[in-house]
Each structure stands twice: as structure tokens, then as C-alpha cells.
Amino acid sequence: MERVRIGVVGTGGIFVGAHLPAYPEIPEAHIVALCDVSQESLRRALKRMGELYERRAQRAEEEGNKERAEQLRRDLQAVRLYTDYTEMLRKEKPDLVEICTSPDFHAPVAIAALKAGCHVMCEKPMARTWLECIDVCEVVEQTGRFYQHNENWLYDPFYYTARKLIDAGVIGEVVAMYLNTAHAGPENRLFFWDEQRAGGGSLLDNGIHAVTASWYLAGFDRDPLIVKAASPIGVAQRMKHRIIDNRFRAFRVEDDGHVLIRYEHRGTKAWTTAHVEGSWSHPDSPPTMIAGTIGSLRPIWENGQQFVEIVDAFGHTRRIEATGPTWTFWPSSFYGEIVNMVRCVLSDEKPLCDHRIGAESQAIVGAAYLSQREGQRAVTLDEFKAWALQIRKKHGKKANEVLIEEQLKGIRR
């Protein structure tokens, strides 16, 4: 069996908690190296990898698959640890690099990996700024390597099943949707509150899920054209001080963002409007709902099982089980994105959620910041891009840092 040799850069919480559990379930995926600037993070990741791989090896033996059990144990024994990703790239020459660092490392690591001849899959957001994204896109095009924007919601049972029903014409043409991703906030992780490391706050960290997922549901054959910070909340700081690093601290990023996005079909010019919320202050917007010309969809949980509820024009409802080919393993959506990229590398097929999707999703968030800065007026993506490029022209190597500062100036405080 042909396998993909994978080097992981960034072994913190998202990798250990969500990505790593998928790997022992993917025989084609071979982690050859783990890299992190923190030795402690590497030790925790290696310990967890040992637990997961040994548990899966024992299960393989129970299933009568001695070969797989031996392979898992060999992989575990052979994995190498690095604190410098350039050294890892030089010595290991992986086929694929997975990036799970904080956003300030996303673009530099991706560019280095692509130039080293590796394919790349990177946690959201693609980078700190749209300017960093276009630098990555340029290298993707130059090298011909694959880049996957790791938006796990595309592999989530609800969103995948909803897309299937939309394609089947069950609710007609999609005209509007509400999507929100909201929780109480990541006070335990310092980099989220540092704008120069994270690029922004809850909208870029949490809302980016709903941004890319809304585009997926509207259809990637439509383009995001117009963005507006949605009143009354817009892009805002709801709390003035939070307990960060065990003390009350002021912070400069947003902890809530409500945004309207207009997607337009390239041929017919038909459009879909999405309202997305990315919050660290719990949800304010209506629950997830996708409205079409002849019906609507919404997620329903019942007795631990997820369904998509279909409501027709007469108010009649029926439920479809939310399911799909990658739900066998938990957490299914992360398993789905990893196995998708591994299979893309093996089949030499570009991933669906590629560098363009990642960069345009970032531009949507950037346009939302600009909209809020300019009194919540509607802003086209072209306007935002021209503004960002003007900042690059004026400030050169400091452009990304300046752009972050300028984007956050309009936050309602």
C-alpha cells in the first residue's frame, strides 16, 4: 500500500485533541515527524500518540489484522521530533506537511514547505491577513503543490447532508442562511488575545468556520462579492476585561462579530445572502437555518442522533439522518479533512477547499473589519483588496502588522 509521509508542525491542543486521533484510523497516513517550538508540547503529543496508536494496534490484533498492528507500532517507534521546522523539512522531506500552529506561523511554514516540494494542509485561518494569504497562493501556483484549507465543517454530518439536499433541489434555490459559531472564549490560550499573533479575534478564529461553510452551502460556483458588518452588534468588543493568564486584562481584538455576506453566481448572477456570527461571547444570532425558495433546512439533535429537518412551503416537516462516508471515526470532521487530503495526494487530485477558498474566506473577514471601520457600510471584496494592497505599497515589510492594526481600529468598544 502506498503511504503519504507526513510532517506535523504545531503539536498543541488542536492537533492533540482533534487531529491526532484520526491518524491511526488512516493506514495511508504515516506521521514521520512532529515539530513544535515547545519541548513540553512535543512530549505531550508523543505520549498521546503512543496511547492512541497502541490502542488502535490492540484493536487491529483483535480484528485479526496483525500486519496493521505491527505497522502502527513501527510508525510510533520511528517518529522523530524537531523544534525547527526548516530542519524537519530538510531532513525528513515529507510528502505532506500539516500545520497546526498559531496563525502567525501559518504563512511562513506553508511557504517553506511548498518551496521544499511538500503538499500542505493548514488549520484555519489561512494566515493572519489576506496579504499573507496571497503570498502563499503565489507559491502554490509557482510550485504546483497542493494546498488544502482545513475547514472541518465541510466534513461535518449536518453541512455535508445539507449540501446534498441542496444539490437535490429539496429547498429550491438557496436565498439566505444563518450560521453561527459561538462559545465563551479561549481565555486559557494567550495567543488568541494577541492581535499580532492571531491576526484578529473571534471573527477570524471562530467565525471563519461559518464564513467558509456558508460559501460551501451557497456553492463554490458563486463568488463572495459584498460584505457588511451587521448591525446592531457588528464587529465588537462585548467585554472590556477578561481573565486571561489568571488576571483581568484589557485586550484589543473583537470578541463578537456579526457579518452579512453576498455570494453571486458567476453565470446567472443569482445571489445568496449569509448572516454569520463568530463569537467568544455566546450566540446572539438566530439558530442555524438555510432558507430556499421552496423550503428550509435546520439541524436537529434527538437522543444523541443528528438530523436535518426539512420544512416545506406548507409547514410540513420531515427529517433526514445527517450522515456521510467519514462519520465512522470521532471527531469525524477532522478525520474527514485529513483523509481527504491524503487521498488527494495519492490520486494527484487538487483538494476542493484549496488555497483560493482559504484566501477569499480571509478576504471576507478583512472586508468585515473594513465595513465596521467605515460605519458598517457595505464593502466589496475588491474595495477591501485595493485598500490592503495600498497598505502593502506604502508600508512594505511592515504591511501585515499595519493592516492588522488598521483593521481593528473600527471595532465597536
N, C-alpha and C positions, 0 to 999 in steps of 0.2 A: 504494500500500500504506500502510495506517495504521500509524504507528510510536508507540512509547512513549518519551517523553523522560525520561531517567534522570540523576539526580544522585547521585554516589557520595561518601559521607562515610567517610573512612578508607582510605588507599591503601597500607597496609603489606603485610606478607608474604602474608596470606591472600587479599587482593584481587589482588595482582600475580601470585601463584603459582597460585591456584586459580580465582578468579572471572573475572579479566580475559581469560584465554584463551578463555572461552566466548563473549564478546560478538561478535567478528567472525563467529561462526557463526550468529548470530541476527539476521536482517535487520530484524525488527520492533523490535529494541532499539537505541536511539540514545542513547549517553552524551553528554550536553551539558555536564557539568561534573564535575570532580574536586575534592575538598576534603580537606585534611589540615592539621593544625597545623604540620607539618614541611614546609618548602620542599624539603628534600632528598628526602623521601618522594614529594612531588609530581613532582619532576624524574625520579626513577627510574620512577615509574608512567607518566609521559608518554612517556619513552623506550621502555619496554616496549610500551606501547600502539602506538607508531609501528611497532615491529618486527612485532608481531602483525597489525596492520591492513594493512601493506604486503605482508606475506607472503600474507595471505588475498586481497588485491586482485590480486596477481600470479596466484594460482591461479584467481581468477574470470576473469581475462583468458584464461588457458589453456583454461578451460571454455567460452569464448565469451560470457561474461556481462559485457560491458563496462559495463553500467549499474550492476551491483553493485560493480564495481571503483571506479567513479567515486564511488559513494555512500560507500564506506569511506574513500576519500581525503578527501572533503568532510567527513565526520564527524571525522576526525583533525585537519584544519585548523581546524575550528570549535570544538573542545572548549575550555572555559575553566577556569581554575584559581583556587581560593579557599583561604584559610586560616581563614575564618569561615563556618560552615555557615548561620548566620542570614542572612548576606549572600547566600550562594548561593541559599537558598530564596526570598529577596525578589526577586533579580534574574532568576533563571532560571525560577522557577515550574515545576519538573519535575512530570511526571505521577507518577513513582515515585522514591523515594529508597532506595538500597541502603546499609546501614550495616555497615561492616567495621572499626569502631574497637575499642579495648579496652572491656570490659564497663561501665566507669564512665560511658561516653558513650552506651550503647545506649538507655537510657530517655529521657534529656534530648533526644537528637537525634530519636528516634522521636516523642515528644510534639510537638516543634516542627514536624516535618514533617507530621504528621497535622493539626495545627491550621492549617498553611499550605495544607491541601487536597490533600496528596500521599498516595498509597498508600505503604506501607513494606514492605520485606523486610529482615530483620535477622539477622546472624550469631548463632549460639548462643554463650553462653546469652542468653536474652531480656534479662536485666539482671543487676545484682549480687545482688538479693534478690527474693523473692516480693512484698514490699511495693512495690518499683518496678514489678514486672510488673503489679500490679493498677491502678497509676496509668496505665500505658499502655493497659490493657484499657478503662478508663473512657473515655479519649479516643477509642479506636477506636469504641466504641459511640456516643459523642456525635457524632462526625464522619461516621460511616457509611463511612469509608475502609477499604480492605483492609489487613490486616497478615499477612505470611507469616513464620512462624518458620522460618528457613532451616536445617532439618535435612537435610543432604545424604544421609544414609544411606537415607532413604526412596526415593531415586532410584538407589541402588546396585544393580547387577545381582543380587547374591545376595538382598538383602532384598525387592526387588520380585518376583523369581521365587518366593521362599519364600512371600510373601503370596498370590501367585496359586495356588500349590499348596495352601495352607491353605484358601483360599476354595473350591477344587475338592473339598475333603474328603479329600485324599490321605492325611493322617495322622490324620484324625478331629478330635476336639475338642482344641485346644491346652491342655495342662495345665501345662507347665513349659518353661523355656528358660534357657540360659546365654548371655550376651552379654558380651564384654569388649572394651574399647578401652584399649590399654596401649602405652606406649613409654618411653624412658629419661628423658624430661623436657625442658622447654623452657628450659634454663639460659641460653640466649643472649637471652632476652626478659625484661627486668626486671619488666614489669607483672604477669606471671603469679605472681610471688612476693610481690606487694604485695596483701594481703587487701582493702584499701580500694579498690583499683582493679579487682581481678578478682572480688571477692566471695567467693572461696574458692579451693581448689586443684584437684587433679587430678579430683576427682569432678564439680565444676561445669564445668571446662573440657573434660575428656576423657570422663568418664562420662556427661555429658548426651547424648552421641550414643547410647549404649546404652540410656539411660532412654527417650528418645522412640522409638527403634527398637523396643524391647520392647513399648511400648504399641501401636505400629503393627501389630506381629505378633500381639499379643493381640487387637487390634481396637479402634478408637476408639469402638466402641459399648459398650466396657467402661470403667469408671472406676477410677483408682488410689485405693485405699482405705487400705491399711496398708503401712507401710514399716518395715524393720528393718535396722540396721547388722549385717551378717552376721559372726558370729564364725568363726574366731578373730581375723581381722585388723580387721574393722570399718572405721571411717574413721580412718586412722592416718598418722603421720609415720614412714616407714621409715628415712630418713636424717636425721641431726641437722644436718649441714652439707653444703652443696653448693657447687660452684664456680660462682658467679653473678657476672656482671660481672668475670670473671677473678680472683676471690678466693673463698676459702672463707667462706661466710656462713651464719649461722643463719637460719631462716625460720619463719613461724607457720602456714602453710597445710598441708593434708594433701598427701601425695604418693602416696597409695593409698586406695582406697575400695571396699569390697565391700558390696553392698546387696541385700536381698530386697524385692520389690515384689509386692503382691497386687492384681490387676485383677479387678473384678467386673462381670458383665453387668447392665445396668440392668433388664432384664426377667426373665430366668431366674435371676439370682443365681449363675450358674455362674462359676467363677473360674479364673484363670491366675496362676501364680507365676513371676516372673522373678528370676534372680540376675544382677546387672550388676556389672561392675568398671570403674572409671575410675582408671588408674594412670599415674604417672610413674616407676614402679619395676619396669617389665616385668610381664608377666602372672603371676598366681598361680592364677587360677580355671581350670576345665576349658575346653577349646576351645568355640567357638560351636556350639550344638546346640539344636534346637527339638523337644520331645517332645509327641506327641499320644496319643490313646487307642488308635490302631491303627498307629502308626509314628513315625518321627522324620526330621528333616532336618538336614543339616550341609553347610557349604561345602567344596568340594574344588578344588584347583588342579592342573592337569596340562598340561604343555607350554605354559604361558602362557595356558591357557584355564580359565575358571572354570565350575564345575558345582555344582548342588545334588544331593547324594546323598540318596536316599530309602531308608530301611531299614524293612522291614515287620515284622510281628509274628513272622515265622518266620526273621528274619535275612537275608532276601533283599535285595539292593541293586540299585538302578538309578540312572542319572544323567541329569539334565536340564540342558541348557545354560542357564547363567544369562545371560539376555538381556532385552531390552525396547526400547522405542521411542526412548530417549535415549542409547543407548550409542555412537552414531556418533562422538561427539566426546570427546576427553580434556581435562580429567578429567570423565568422564561424569556423575557425581552432582552436581557443581556446575553443569554445563550444564543438567542436568535441573531443578534448583530455580529457576534463573534463567529459563529458557524457560517454565516452568510459571507463574511469577508474571506474566511479560509477557503470556502468553496469557490469564490470569485478568483482568488489567486491560483487555485488548482486548475480551474477551467479557462483561465486567461480572459475573464469577462469583467468589465468595469462594474463596480457596485452602483446600485440605483441611487443611494443617498451619498453623492460624491462631493468633491471639493466645491463645485458650483452651488450645490444646495447649502453647504455649510457657510460659504461666504455670503450668499444672499440672505440667509437667516440672520447672520451677524449684521448685515446692512439694514435689515428691518428693525433690529433693536437700536442701531445707531440713529436711524430716522426717527424712532420714537423719542429718543433723547433730544434730538433737534426740534421735534414738534413741541415737546414740553418747554424747551428753552425759548421758543418763539410764541409762547402764549397758547399752546395746544392747537395751533393751526395745522391743517393737513399738509404733509410734506411728501413729495415724490421721492422715490429712491434715487432718481437721477440728481435731484437737488442735494440730497444728503451726500452722495458720492462726490459731486463737484465741490461741496464745502470741505469734505475730508481731504480731497486732493489738493485743494488750495492751502490747507494747513500743512500738508506734506511739502508743497513747493516753498512755503515760507520758512518752515522750521527744520526741514531736512531730517537729520538723525534723531532729533527730539520730537518728531511729529506725533508718534504714538502716545507719548506721555502728554503732550499738549492736547491732542484730540480727546483723551480720557478726561482731562480737566475741563475742557470746553463742553463736552457732552453732559457732564454732571452739574454744570453751573445752573441749569434751569430747573433742577429738582425742586419740587414744592416742599418746603421745610417748615 
